[in-house]
Amino acid sequence: MSDERGYAAMEAFLVGLVLMVPLIWVSIAASSLHRTALASSSAVREAGLVASRAASAASAQREAGGAIARALSERGVNADSSRFSLSWAAGRSAPVHIELEIPVPILAVPFVGRPVGPAIWVQARHVAHREPYRSLDE
């Protein structure tokens, strides 16, 4: 008989490595997607609030961009490659449409830096209405 001591431990290690590494990678990617989705929905809500109170389209664009950057940074999401669009109309009860897109890298490696690989784009949309009883001559 041959000496087979230690093979069970080695097989358990290799099978665990083959199964656990992809499982951990998927859970990290899913948590990153979830965190970005929550942050983006919160960011567009805040941007809609400040844009609906703005006096002009230029100030609405500027204030919404600042609100989005603040909301994403407070939640730990990098806003460098995000893009947003704003549709603003003057008048009482006019709708303000905001759309935000943020890429979430899938092949992120800790302590290496920003990956260049594939990304999943998370999108958030929000429609806010200007206040009907607010004075328009601000």
N, C-alpha and C positions, 0 to 999 in steps of 0.2 A: 504494500500500500504506500502511496505517496503521501507526503506531508502537505495537507491542504489547510493548515491553520492560517488565519488572517485573510483568506479569500472572501469570506462573508463581509468582513469590515470594508475591504477594498471595493467589492461590488456595491455595497450600500452607499459608499462615498461617491462612486462614479454615477450610479443611478440617481442619487440625490442631487448631484451636481448638474446632470443633464435635465432633470425635472425642475429643480429649484431656481436656477439662474433665469430661464425664460419666464417663470412664474413671477419672480421678483421684478423683472424688467417690465412685464405687462402691468403689474400693480403700480409701479412708479409712473409709467406713462399714463395710466388711467387717473391717478391722483393729480398729476399735472394738468391733464385735460379738465378735470372737474374743478380744480382751483381756478383755472383760467376762465372757465365758463361762468363761475360765480362772480369772479372779479369783473368780467366784461359786462354782465347784466347789471351789476351795481354801478359800474362806470357810466353806462348809457342812461340809467335813471337819473344819476346826479347831473350829467350833462344836459339832459332834457329839462331838468328843473332850472338850471342857471340860464339855458338858452331861451326858455320861455319867458324869462323875466328881462331879457336884454332889450335895449332900445333900438338897435339896428342889427342888420345881418352881419356886419363886420364884427361888432362886439359880441354877437351870439357865437360866431365861429371861434373867436379868440377865447371867450370864457368857457365854451364847451370843451375846447382842446385842453385848457388848463384843468378843468374838472376831471376829464378823462385821465390825464397824466397823474393827477393827485390820487384819484381813486385806485388806479392800477398800482402805483408805487406803495400805497398804504397796504395793499394786499399782497405785495411781493411778486408782482407780475411785471416783467420787463416790457416797457411800452415803446422801445426803440423802433421796431419794425411794424408796429400796429398802424392801421389807417382807419380814418373815420370820415363819414360824410354827413352833412347837415343840410336839411331843407327847412328854411325859415321863411315865414311870411308875416308881413305886418298886419295888424288888425286884431281886434278882440276875438278871443276863442279860436284864433288861427292855429292849425296844427304845426308842430315842430317835429320833423322826422329825423332821427339819428340812427346811423348804422355804424357799427364798429367791427373790425376784423383783426384778429390777433393770431399769429402763427405759433403753434406749440411744437417744439422740436421733439421728435420721437426717439432719435438715437442720441440722447443726452448722456454724457459720461461725466460723473462727478469729478470735480477738481481739474478738469481739462479746459473748460472755457465754453464758449458758444459753439455748438455743433453746426456743421454746414449741411448735414443730411436732410432727409425728408421731414416735412412738418405737416401737421393737420391744422387747418384754419378754423378757429372758433369765431362764430358770428353772433352778434347781439344787435337787436333792433328795439327801438322804443319810440313811441309817439306821445308827445306831451302837447297840451293845449295851452295857449296863452290865456292868462286870467281874464275872464270877461268883464270884470268890474275894476280893473286896474287902469289908472290914468295912462294915456299913451303919450303925453307930452313931457316925458322925463328928461 
